[in-house]
Amino acid sequence: MKSNGRAASAAVAAAASAVLLLLFVVLDLSLAGKEMLSVQEVIDALLGHGTWANDIIVNGHNVPRIVFGIGVGTGLAVTGGVMQAVFRNPLATPYILGLSSGASLGAALAIMFPVSLIPLAIAQPLAAFVLCFATMVLVYTISRSGGSLIKTETLVLAGVAVSSLISAIVSFLTYIAPSEKMGSIVFWSMGSLGDAGWDEICVALPIIFAGIILMLTQSMNLNAMMLGDAHAMDLGVDVKKTRLHLLIISSLVVAACVCFAGTIGFVGLVIPHIMRLIIGPDNRFILPLSAIGGGAFVVMCDFIAHYAAQFFGVLPIGIVTALIGAPFFIYLLCSRKKEVGW
């Protein structure tokens, strides 16, 4: 009976998330500056029957941004769910190992010290990707220095230390940067989906979705690891190997998300938590539902960011996710006794 109830709750959550995703995809496709296109105009543009201007707006600007937003949302949400299970901490995020700081450092270095032979549009995401993954390697190496067995607490502490150091370096680069480069560094750190075209999407999305599939296959092992390393090993899980594989996959997914979009916070915290509160701690349900919910959340925030353009200009999406996610984070801190499965 309990399993049937959980499956029913998961089905309802999946349906609700899919409806929200579809709703905000339609709304986001309709954005045309300060105006909104009608649903019929959007459909005509998608089918190639619309006006020249609507075709540019819908197919040239909105569709790539939305497709990339869905990819980023699913990647960050699933990675957040995995990190919360790996570290047995409901407040863990995809950036817990300092990955966002590493990506920010890569982007800042590319902006500050451009290479004449490599366009910035290529150098910036490439540097962000490389430094993001290198940060994970550094944190893992530091955690291993005390012995072969790596504890999750050691990984978290190493991540906090490395993240603080890298953030200080990024702050220093921002401080000494000329005004035009300072603006680029700050805007990148706030997150944006507008810089991703089809070339970028074709690079990032295969990495993101391949990583998601691999993480979904580890749902049962994650359920065991949530009981503790000793219990997981009693159940036949190679904890050390599984944790390392998940950290590598998660780092690649996060790197693919942030290298073109910048740092978008709270997606990996808010969405898995909502799903966990609805259906319980089973990662077989949490991870796929987080994928749908994460896509819907990011597209919703992107719509809000662009709809606000008539008042403030287009907001960096990271501001919107923080304005929504931070109050939810505070709510979690104030209502921990209501959480389930931890």
C-alpha positions as CSV (number, residue, x, y, z in Angstrom):
1,M,0.0,0.0,0.0
2,K,2.8,2.4,0.9
3,S,4.6,1.7,-2.4
4,N,1.3,2.2,-4.3
5,G,0.8,5.5,-2.6
6,R,4.3,6.7,-3.3
7,A,3.9,5.7,-7.0
8,A,0.6,7.7,-7.1
9,S,2.2,10.7,-5.6
10,A,5.1,10.5,-8.1
11,A,2.6,10.3,-11.0
12,V,0.8,13.4,-9.7
13,A,4.0,15.3,-9.2
14,A,5.2,14.3,-12.7
15,A,2.0,15.4,-14.3
16,A,2.0,18.7,-12.4
17,S,5.7,19.4,-13.3
18,A,5.0,18.5,-17.0
19,V,2.0,20.9,-17.1
20,L,4.1,23.7,-15.5
21,L,6.9,23.0,-18.0
22,L,4.5,23.1,-21.0
23,L,2.9,26.3,-19.7
24,F,6.1,28.2,-19.2
25,V,7.5,27.0,-22.5
26,V,4.5,28.5,-24.3
27,L,4.8,31.7,-22.3
28,D,8.6,31.9,-22.9
29,L,8.1,31.3,-26.6
30,S,5.6,34.1,-26.7
31,L,8.1,36.7,-25.5
32,A,8.8,39.4,-28.0
33,G,10.4,42.3,-26.2
34,K,7.7,44.3,-24.4
35,E,5.0,42.5,-26.4
36,M,3.6,39.0,-26.2
37,L,2.9,36.9,-29.3
38,S,-0.3,35.0,-29.4
39,V,-0.3,31.2,-29.2
40,Q,-1.3,31.0,-32.9
41,E,1.6,33.3,-33.9
42,V,4.0,31.1,-32.0
43,I,2.6,27.9,-33.6
44,D,2.8,29.5,-37.1
45,A,6.4,30.5,-36.5
46,L,7.4,27.1,-35.2
47,L,5.8,25.5,-38.3
48,G,7.5,28.0,-40.7
49,H,4.3,29.9,-41.6
50,G,4.9,33.0,-39.5
51,T,6.2,36.4,-40.4
52,W,9.8,37.0,-40.9
53,A,10.0,39.0,-37.6
54,N,8.2,36.3,-35.6
55,D,10.4,33.6,-37.1
56,I,13.5,35.4,-35.9
57,I,12.0,36.0,-32.4
58,V,10.6,32.5,-31.8
59,N,13.0,30.3,-33.7
60,G,16.1,32.4,-33.6
61,H,16.0,33.7,-30.0
62,N,13.4,32.0,-27.9
63,V,13.7,28.3,-28.9
64,P,17.5,27.9,-28.4
65,R,17.3,29.7,-25.0
66,I,14.4,27.5,-23.8
67,V,16.0,24.3,-25.0
68,F,19.2,25.2,-23.2
69,G,17.3,26.3,-20.1
70,I,15.5,22.9,-20.0
71,G,18.9,21.1,-20.3
72,V,20.5,23.3,-17.6
73,G,17.5,22.9,-15.3
74,T,17.4,19.1,-15.6
75,G,21.1,18.8,-15.2
76,L,21.4,20.9,-12.1
77,A,18.3,19.5,-10.4
78,V,19.3,15.8,-10.9
79,T,22.9,16.6,-9.8
80,G,21.5,18.3,-6.7
81,G,19.5,15.3,-5.8
82,V,22.6,13.1,-6.3
83,M,24.7,15.3,-4.1
84,Q,22.1,15.3,-1.3
85,A,22.1,11.5,-1.4
86,V,25.9,11.1,-1.7
87,F,26.6,13.5,1.2
88,R,23.4,12.5,3.2
89,N,22.7,16.2,3.6
90,P,19.4,17.6,2.4
91,L,21.0,21.1,2.0
92,A,23.7,19.9,-0.4
93,T,23.8,21.5,-3.8
94,P,25.6,20.8,-7.2
95,Y,28.1,23.4,-6.2
96,I,29.0,21.9,-2.8
97,L,32.5,21.0,-4.0
98,G,33.3,24.5,-5.2
99,L,32.5,23.7,-8.8
100,S,30.8,27.0,-9.5
101,S,33.8,28.9,-8.1
102,G,36.1,27.0,-10.4
103,A,34.0,27.8,-13.4
104,S,33.9,31.4,-12.4
105,L,37.6,31.5,-12.2
106,G,38.0,30.0,-15.6
107,A,35.6,32.5,-17.1
108,A,37.3,35.4,-15.3
109,L,40.7,34.3,-16.5
110,A,39.5,34.1,-20.1
111,I,38.0,37.6,-19.9
112,M,41.0,39.1,-18.2
113,F,43.7,37.5,-20.3
114,P,42.2,36.9,-23.8
115,V,44.2,34.8,-26.4
116,S,44.3,36.5,-29.7
117,L,44.1,33.2,-31.7
118,I,41.0,32.0,-29.7
119,P,37.7,34.0,-29.8
120,L,36.3,34.8,-26.3
121,A,33.1,33.0,-27.2
122,I,35.2,29.8,-27.3
123,A,37.8,30.5,-24.7
124,Q,35.4,31.5,-22.0
125,P,33.2,28.4,-21.8
126,L,36.2,26.2,-22.4
127,A,38.2,27.7,-19.5
128,A,35.1,27.5,-17.3
129,F,34.6,23.8,-18.2
130,V,38.3,22.9,-17.6
131,L,38.6,24.9,-14.3
132,C,35.3,23.5,-13.0
133,F,36.4,19.9,-13.5
134,A,39.9,20.7,-12.2
135,T,38.3,22.0,-9.0
136,M,36.6,18.7,-8.4
137,V,39.9,16.9,-9.0
138,L,41.7,19.2,-6.6
139,V,39.1,18.8,-3.9
140,Y,39.1,15.0,-4.3
141,T,42.9,14.9,-4.1
142,I,43.0,17.0,-1.0
143,S,40.4,14.7,0.6
144,R,42.6,11.7,-0.2
145,S,45.7,13.1,1.4
146,G,44.8,11.8,4.8
147,G,44.3,8.2,3.7
148,S,42.6,6.0,1.1
149,L,39.2,6.1,2.7
150,I,37.5,9.4,1.9
151,K,34.7,10.6,4.2
152,T,31.9,12.8,3.0
153,E,32.7,15.3,5.7
154,T,36.2,15.6,4.5
155,L,35.0,16.2,0.9
156,V,32.6,19.0,2.1
157,L,35.3,20.7,4.2
158,A,37.8,20.5,1.3
159,G,35.2,21.9,-1.0
160,V,34.4,24.8,1.3
161,A,38.1,25.6,1.7
162,V,38.9,25.4,-2.1
163,S,35.8,27.3,-3.0
164,S,36.7,30.2,-0.6
165,L,40.2,30.4,-2.0
166,I,39.0,30.4,-5.6
167,S,36.2,33.0,-4.8
168,A,38.9,35.3,-3.3
169,I,40.9,35.0,-6.5
170,V,37.9,35.8,-8.6
171,S,37.1,38.8,-6.4
172,F,40.6,40.0,-6.8
173,L,40.4,39.7,-10.6
174,T,37.1,41.5,-10.6
175,Y,38.6,44.3,-8.5
176,I,41.6,44.9,-10.7
177,A,39.7,44.4,-14.0
178,P,39.0,47.4,-16.3
179,S,35.4,48.5,-16.1
180,E,34.3,46.9,-19.4
181,K,35.8,43.5,-18.3
182,M,34.5,43.9,-14.8
183,G,30.9,44.1,-16.1
184,S,31.4,40.9,-18.2
185,I,32.8,39.0,-15.2
186,V,30.0,40.1,-12.9
187,F,27.2,39.4,-15.4
188,W,28.6,35.9,-16.2
189,S,28.6,35.1,-12.5
190,M,24.9,35.9,-12.3
191,G,23.9,33.5,-15.0
192,S,22.3,33.9,-18.4
193,L,20.8,31.6,-21.0
194,G,20.9,34.2,-23.8
195,D,24.5,33.5,-24.9
196,A,23.8,29.9,-25.9
197,G,23.1,29.2,-29.6
198,W,22.7,25.9,-31.3
199,D,26.5,25.3,-31.6
200,E,26.8,25.6,-27.8
201,I,23.6,23.5,-27.2
202,C,25.0,20.7,-29.4
203,V,28.1,20.6,-27.2
204,A,26.6,20.9,-23.7
205,L,23.3,19.0,-24.0
206,P,24.8,15.6,-24.9
207,I,27.1,15.8,-21.9
208,I,24.2,16.8,-19.6
209,F,21.7,14.2,-20.7
210,A,24.3,11.4,-20.9
211,G,25.3,12.3,-17.3
212,I,21.7,12.3,-16.2
213,I,21.1,8.8,-17.6
214,L,24.2,7.5,-15.8
215,M,23.1,9.1,-12.5
216,L,19.6,7.6,-12.9
217,T,21.1,4.1,-13.2
218,Q,22.7,4.6,-9.7
219,S,19.4,5.3,-7.9
220,M,19.4,2.0,-6.0
221,N,23.0,2.5,-4.9
222,L,22.2,6.0,-3.8
223,N,19.3,4.7,-1.7
224,A,21.8,2.3,0.0
225,M,24.4,5.0,0.5
226,M,21.8,7.2,2.3
227,L,21.8,4.6,5.0
228,G,25.5,5.1,5.6
229,D,28.7,3.7,4.1
230,A,28.7,0.6,6.4
231,H,25.1,-0.4,5.6
232,A,25.7,0.3,1.9
233,M,28.7,-2.0,1.8
234,D,26.7,-4.7,3.6
235,L,24.2,-4.4,0.8
236,G,27.0,-5.0,-1.8
237,V,27.6,-1.4,-2.9
238,D,31.2,-0.5,-3.7
239,V,30.9,2.9,-1.9
240,K,34.3,4.3,-2.8
241,K,34.0,3.4,-6.5
242,T,30.3,4.5,-6.7
243,R,31.0,7.8,-4.9
244,L,34.0,8.6,-7.2
245,H,32.0,7.8,-10.4
246,L,29.1,10.0,-9.2
247,L,31.3,12.9,-8.4
248,I,33.0,12.7,-11.8
249,I,29.7,12.5,-13.6
250,S,28.2,15.3,-11.5
251,S,31.2,17.5,-12.1
252,L,31.0,17.0,-15.9
253,V,27.2,17.8,-15.9
254,V,27.7,20.9,-13.8
255,A,30.6,22.0,-15.9
256,A,28.5,21.6,-19.1
257,C,25.7,23.6,-17.5
258,V,27.7,26.5,-16.2
259,C,30.3,26.8,-19.0
260,F,27.8,28.6,-21.2
261,A,25.1,29.7,-18.7
262,G,27.2,30.9,-15.8
263,T,26.3,30.2,-12.2
264,I,22.6,29.6,-11.7
265,G,21.9,28.9,-8.0
266,F,19.3,27.1,-5.9
267,V,17.9,24.9,-8.7
268,G,19.7,21.9,-7.3
269,L,18.6,22.7,-3.8
270,V,15.0,23.6,-4.2
271,I,13.7,21.1,-6.8
272,P,15.0,17.8,-5.2
273,H,13.7,19.0,-1.9
274,I,10.2,19.7,-3.2
275,M,10.1,16.2,-4.7
276,R,11.5,14.6,-1.5
277,L,8.8,16.3,0.6
278,I,6.1,15.1,-1.8
279,I,7.1,11.5,-2.4
280,G,9.7,10.6,0.2
281,P,13.4,9.7,0.0
282,D,13.4,7.1,-2.8
283,N,15.9,8.3,-5.4
284,R,14.2,6.1,-8.1
285,F,11.4,8.7,-8.0
286,I,13.2,11.8,-6.9
287,L,15.8,12.0,-9.7
288,P,13.5,11.6,-12.7
289,L,10.9,13.9,-11.2
290,S,13.7,16.5,-10.3
291,A,14.7,16.4,-14.0
292,I,11.1,17.5,-15.1
293,G,10.8,20.0,-12.2
294,G,14.2,21.5,-12.8
295,G,13.5,22.2,-16.4
296,A,10.1,23.8,-15.5
297,F,11.7,25.9,-12.8
298,V,14.5,27.3,-15.0
299,V,12.1,28.0,-17.9
300,M,9.7,29.8,-15.4
301,C,12.6,31.9,-14.0
302,D,13.8,32.7,-17.6
303,F,10.3,33.9,-18.4
304,I,10.2,36.1,-15.3
305,A,13.7,37.4,-16.1
306,H,12.6,38.5,-19.6
307,Y,9.1,39.6,-18.6
308,A,10.8,42.0,-16.2
309,A,12.6,43.7,-19.1
310,Q,9.9,46.2,-19.5
311,F,10.6,47.4,-15.9
312,F,14.3,46.7,-15.2
313,G,15.8,45.3,-18.4
314,V,16.5,41.6,-18.8
315,L,17.5,40.2,-15.4
316,P,20.3,37.6,-15.1
317,I,18.4,34.4,-14.5
318,G,20.6,33.7,-11.4
319,I,19.0,36.7,-9.7
320,V,15.5,35.3,-10.3
321,T,16.4,31.8,-9.1
322,A,17.9,33.3,-6.0
323,L,14.9,35.5,-5.3
324,I,12.7,32.4,-5.4
325,G,15.1,29.8,-4.0
326,A,16.5,31.8,-1.1
327,P,13.1,32.2,0.7
328,F,12.5,28.5,0.2
329,F,15.9,27.7,1.7
330,I,15.0,29.8,4.7
331,Y,11.7,27.9,4.9
332,L,13.6,24.6,5.0
333,L,15.8,25.8,7.8
334,C,12.7,26.8,9.8
335,S,10.8,23.6,9.2
336,R,13.4,20.8,9.3
337,K,11.2,18.8,11.7
338,K,8.7,18.4,8.8
339,E,11.2,16.9,6.4
340,V,11.0,13.2,5.6
341,G,13.5,10.5,4.9
342,W,16.5,12.0,6.6
